[in-house]
Amino acid sequence: MQIKELKMLHRAGALSDARIAAFMGEWTVEMQQKGGERVTVEAQRGGVRQFKTLDAAWKALAAIGFERATIEERHQTR
């Protein structure tokens, strides 16, 4: 979902559990909707948006309305 849509859902209380995940040098942002479904911030042209820095990922979450998030690193598996 785009940040604009996520911001409306957050204001309505429909999002929780924000998470910033690192994988192979880039960061993704995800959160949980009521009902348990995980959603990610999408790029304008589709697909999961990849942030180059942790700071940029945090700014996206702050724009949505979150004040805290869990940060995790995902390791590549072979």
N, C-alpha and C positions, 0 to 999 in steps of 0.2 A: 504494500500500500504506500501511497505517497504521503509525505509529511503532513500535508494539509488534511487529508482524511484521518490520519492517526491522531492529529491534534483534536479533532472533533470527537473522536472516540474516547480519548483520554479525558476530555472535559465532561463527557457523559458518564465517566466512571467505568468504562468498558475495557480498559487496559490496565495491566499490572505486570509486575515481575520483569522489569527492563533488564536487558542483558547486552553487553558489548562483547563480541567474540573475536579473537585474533586468529587468523589462519593464513599461513604463508606470507606474512608481512603486511596483510591488509586487515581491516576491521569491518565487521558487520554489526548491525543493530537489530535486535529482535525483542519482542515483548509478547505477553500472553493475553489473549482475549478471554472474556467471560466464556465459560464452556470449555476452556483448556486449549484452544487452538493457538499455536504460535504463529505470529506474523512478523515479517521483516520489512524494513524500509526498502522500497523499490526504487530503482533508477528511473529517470523520466522515460527512457526508451524501453523499459521492461527489464526484468531480471532483478536479482538482489543487488542493492547498491553497496559498492565496496568503498570504504573510506581509507585514505592513505595514512591517516594518523589517528591516534586515540582521541586527541583533542577535537578533531573534526567529527568523529563519531559521537562524542559527548555533546557537542553543540547541537547535533541533530536531535538527540534525546531531550536536551533542554528546550529546544524549540517546540517539541511535542508537548512538554509540560512536566517531564519527570525531574525529580530532585535527587534521585539515587538510582544506581544500577550496579549489577554484578558484572565484574570483568573476568573473562576466562580466556584461556589459550587452548586452541584445539590443535592437536598434533596430527600430522599427516600419517596415514597408515599405508602400508604397502600391500 
